[in-house]
């Protein structure tokens, strides 16, 4: 959530940056400023009257002690009006603060200066491309056919048990999943991230803290009886570990990693581009989360991107890095890099990771602060990234490594799978 003081002091810049994100309600900025002005005026009036009332109470006590009862009663007669006005102003202040917060949560984060303008994924900027695309024979199979051929994944059985988008992994397919999870966690720990195991359901406060609510409630599974949400990503519970926390500056950066299943309704996702593992309602992901000092967060973002790229390089997957344009960015992100691997059988790029800096947008909602060198509290920056999401990694590993003999397992995974081939 943007800070009101920043919006008030930087109105033109806020409008300019929101335009890069193609925000359709710029009038909200002036509405927020107007509400904030009313809130501050009401607060000042309330403070002044409260000060008068407190001063009068002291006077009354002093006069009574000095036997000046008539003077004390004259002042006391005024206090009833003050009390009534204090109540009226307090109610008005609560209403203004609620109205202000209702509008503030509708504003997305401001994009970083490096974010390109654009409306669609086609406007994203290609930062780099790494690795040679494999040349497969004309009869190469897409991953869903390979999964059936080698009895790795049963999509129809998942439909029977739950519905479309909930596959059942079997045999070496299940072992490959587990191997990737363990490998990604081990690599994250080598990079300095500490593993945590977190709940798979969160409350409304947690969803609000990381800006899934009220923006994305339609994309999350809701457990109505208990008012809980199935997590769309481990980012939500891991970042919320630090909600309402004041850290010491020397504790930063804090790095966590964790594996969880992720649950996404993905409403409106249909067509050939979501076939097989390309888009699921439940999938596994290893997430990396960093709580950072504002002066260091963009250097850390680059390091997080490098870490994800290192995983792709070790797996032998060709990939590219995109800087997302304003129109393709998430609601809370200030800057996002997407990593995509090349699917040789499908002949297209598949997103496998997003790494984002949220600056103070999440920490303002979370009340996540640190005490700086002057001893004052300051909002921290939050960052997260997929390192990595499994479905499309599995898809490209199966497709790109298919041979006449079978599917070759990348060397770095063999200690985890304990087999070199799927055949």
C-alpha positions, 0 to 999 in steps of 0.5 A, spaced: 500 500 500 502 506 498 504 511 503 499 517 504 504 522 505 508 520 499 502 521 495 500 528 498 507 530 497 509 527 490 502 527 486 504 529 479 510 523 480 504 518 482 500 520 476 505 519 471 508 512 474 501 510 475 500 511 467 506 507 466 502 501 469 495 503 465 491 504 471 484 506 469 482 510 475 487 516 476 482 520 479 483 516 486 489 520 487 486 526 488 480 523 492 485 520 497 489 527 497 482 530 499 480 525 504 487 526 507 486 533 508 479 532 511 482 527 516 488 531 518 484 537 519 479 533 523 485 530 527 487 537 529 481 539 531 480 533 535 487 534 538 486 541 540 479 540 543 482 534 547 487 539 549 482 544 552 478 539 555 484 536 559 487 543 561 480 544 563 480 538 568 486 540 571 483 547 572 477 544 575 481 540 580 486 546 582 480 550 583 476 545 587 482 544 592 482 552 593 475 552 595 473 556 588 467 551 587 463 557 583 469 558 578 470 550 578 462 549 576 463 554 571 468 551 567 465 544 568 459 546 565 463 547 558 466 540 559 459 537 556 459 540 550 467 539 549 465 531 550 460 531 545 464 535 540 470 530 541 465 524 540 462 527 534 469 528 531 472 521 533 466 518 529 468 523 523 475 521 524 474 514 524 469 514 518 474 518 514 480 513 516 476 508 513 474 511 507 481 513 506 483 506 507 478 503 502 481 508 496 488 507 498 487 499 497 485 500 490 492 503 488 497 499 485 504 500 487 508 505 483 513 501 477 520 503 478 523 508 473 526 502 469 519 499 467 517 499 460 511 502 458 506 497 455 499 493 455 501 486 454 506 481 454 508 482 447 511 489 450 515 486 455 523 487 454 528 481 453 533 483 458 538 477 456 537 470 452 541 464 454 543 457 452 542 454 445 535 451 443 535 444 442 533 441 435 528 435 436 526 431 430 520 432 427 516 426 431 518 429 438 512 429 443 510 434 447 510 433 455 503 430 455 504 425 450 511 423 453 508 423 460 503 418 458 508 414 454 512 413 460 507 413 465 509 419 469 503 423 470 495 421 469 491 427 467 485 423 467 486 420 474 486 427 477 480 429 473 476 423 476 479 425 483 478 432 483 477 436 476 482 438 471 488 442 473 490 437 478 494 431 475 497 425 479 504 424 478 506 417 478 513 412 478 519 416 475 514 422 474 513 423 482 520 421 483 522 427 479 518 432 482 521 430 489 528 430 486 527 437 483 524 440 490 529 437 494 534 440 489 531 447 489 531 447 496 538 445 497 541 450 492 537 456 496 540 454 502 547 454 499 545 461 497 544 463 504 536 462 504 533 459 511 528 453 510 521 454 513 515 450 513 509 454 513 501 453 513 498 452 506 492 456 508 492 463 511 487 468 514 484 475 511 490 479 514 495 475 511 492 475 504 491 483 505 499 483 507 502 481 501 496 484 497 493 478 494 487 481 498 482 485 496 485 484 489 486 477 487 480 474 491 477 471 485 483 467 483 484 464 490 480 458 493 476 460 499 474 455 505 468 459 507 466 455 513 473 457 517 474 464 513 481 461 510 484 461 503 488 456 500 495 459 498 496 461 491 504 461 493 509 460 499 510 468 498 504 469 502 505 465 509 513 466 508 512 474 508 507 474 513 512 471 518 514 478 519 507 482 519 507 487 525 515 486 527 520 491 528 527 488 526 534 491 527 538 494 521 543 489 522 538 483 521 537 485 514 537 482 509 533 476 512 532 470 507 527 465 507 526 459 502 520 454 502 516 449 498 509 448 498 503 446 494 500 452 490 493 453 489 490 457 484 483 458 481 486 460 474 479 462 472 478 464 465 484 460 463 482 455 457 485 453 450 491 449 447 496 453 451 494 451 458 494 443 456 498 438 460 502 442 465 502 448 462 497 451 467 494 447 473 490 449 479 495 445 484 502 445 483 509 445 487 513 451 488 520 453 491 519 460 493 525 465 496 523 471 500 527 477 502 526 482 507 531 488 505 534 494 507 531 499 502 538 501 500 540 494 498 533 491 495 535 492 488 542 489 488 538 484 492 533 483 486 539 482 481 542 477 486 535 473 486 535 473 479 542 470 478 540 465 483 534 463 479 538 463 472 543 459 475 538 453 477 536 453 469 543 453 467 545 447 471 539 444 469 541 445 462 535 449 460 535 454 455 532 461 458 530 468 457 529 474 462 524 479 461 523 485 464 515 486 465 512 492 462 507 496 466 501 493 463 503 486 465 506 487 472 503 484 478 498 489 482 504 490 488 510 489 484 515 495 483 519 491 478 519 484 476 523 479 472 520 473 468 524 467 467 522 463 461 524 456 458 524 454 451 519 448 450 522 445 444 516 440 442 511 446 443 516 451 440 514 456 445 517 460 451 514 458 458 514 462 464 517 458 470 519 464 475 517 471 477 522 475 481 519 481 484 521 487 488 515 490 492 519 496 495 515 498 501 508 496 498 507 490 502 511 492 508 506 498 509 500 493 509 504 488 514 507 494 518 514 490 517 519 495 519 526 496 522 530 500 526 535 505 522 541 507 525 538 514 528 533 509 532 527 511 528 523 505 525 523 505 517 519 500 512 523 495 510 523 492 502 520 485 501 522 481 495 520 474 492 521 469 487 520 462 484 526 458 485 523 454 481 515 453 480 515 445 478 510 444 472 513 448 466 520 445 469 518 438 468 515 440 461 521 442 458 525 437 461 521 432 459 521 435 452 528 438 451 531 431 453 527 426 449 531 421 445 530 415 442 533 411 448 528 415 453 529 421 457 535 423 459 535 426 466 540 432 468 546 430 471 545 435 477 538 431 479 541 424 478 543 424 486 536 426 487 532 421 482 537 416 483 536 414 476 539 417 469 534 415 464 526 415 464 525 409 459 
